[in-house]
């Protein structure tokens, strides 16, 4: 599953991508909302999930980015990350949106993602379980993201 991760802090973005990749995702990274929208507009990026920080520096914030991304990919699920959950007071979450407050554990991020995604069979039809090379659906450890 392809995930677009948008975070302006490089180390946090890398850590989030590492956690999601351990869970079997393929991550596309953007450092701000403008980069993310350019990726979506180029049609090079068709994610199944958007994971975005709320405060993205110059340009659109995470809520604006999510609205624009969903206008390009209707039904795109979104996980918002923020160190300021109070910035979401009064926000009307859609059924396919979740909020995760920083710091969070890897397993908490994967749980939020799993709430939004349809179940994926551990072993694709026709593939014998002992031949599977897939990764575990959740990271084996919890890393704290600040």
N, C-alpha and C positions, 0 to 999 in steps of 0.2 A: 504494500500500500504506500502510495506517495503522499508525503506530508510537506506542506509549505510551512517552514518555521521562520517567523519574523521577530527579530529581537535586535535592538540597537547595540547592546553590549555583547561584544564578540565572544568573550569567554562563556557567558551564560548561554548564548546561541549554540556554541560548540557542545557544551554540556547537555543541553536539551536534545540536540541531534544525536549525541552518543546514547542517551537514554532511550530515545525512540528507535534508533538503529538496533540496539540490543533487543528490543521488542519485535524486531522484524520489519520495521518501516524503512522506506527509502526517503531521505530528507533532501529537500531543496531549501537553500538558505537565502534569506534576504536581510539586509541590515536596517531597512526602514520600509515604510509603507510605499514610497515611490518606487523602490526597487521591486517590491512584491507585485505591485500593479503592472509594472513593465514586464515582469515574467509572465503574469497571467495574460496580458495583452499580446505577447509574442506567441502565445499558444504552445510554448515550449514546456510549460508547467500546467498540468491538469491534476491538481492534488485531489485526494479523497478527503483531506482534512486540512484545516488551517489552524496552526498554533501561533498565536501572536501575543506579544507584550502589549500593554495598554499605552504606555508612554514610549513613543518611538522616536523622540527627537523631532527635528524639522520635518514638516510634511504631515500627512494624515496620522491620527492616533489609531489605536487598535480597533476601536468601535467603528470609526469611519472606514478603515481598511476592510473590516469584516463586511460592512454594508456594500462596499464597492465590489469585493470579491464575490459575494453572493449574487450580485447583479450580473456578474460574468459567468458564474457557475451556480445556477439555482440549486438550493438544497445543500450547499456546501456546509458541513458541520464545522464549528469553530470552538476552540479552547482558548480562552483569554488567560494570560498570565499577568499578574500585577503584584507589586509590593504595596499598592494602595487600594485595597478592595473597596474602600469607601467611595472611590471614584465611580463605582458602579451602582451607588444608591439611586434608586428610581429607574434604573435601566430595565427595560422590559425584555428579559431573555427569551429567545425563541426556544422551541423544544430541542433544537439541535445545536445549542450553545451551552457551554459550561465555563465556570470561572475557577481558577486555581490561584491561591494566594502564595506569594513568595515569602519565605523559603518553603519549598515542597520537596517531597521525596520522589525518587524515580517511580516507585510503585504507585504513588498517588497520581502522577501524571499519566501513567499507563491506564489506571482505573478510569480517569476522566475520559481518555481517548476511547476506551472500550465501551463506555456508556453511550457513545455516539455512533459507533460503528456496528454494522451487522456482524454476527458471529462468523468467524472464518474457520472452516474445518482444519483440524490439525494436520490431516493427511488428505491431499487432494484425491478425488476419485481415481481409481486405477493405480495409485501409488501405494505400495505395501508399506506399512508403518515402519518396518526396520530399515527401509531405504530412504526415509525422510532425512533431509539435511537442514530442515528449517530450524530456526532458533526458538528458544523458549518464548512464550508470549509475554513474559514480564521480566524485567531486569532481575538478576540474581541478587542485587544489592541495592541499597537505598543511598543515593547521593543527595546531599542537601544543596539546593539551588538558592542562592541569596537573592 
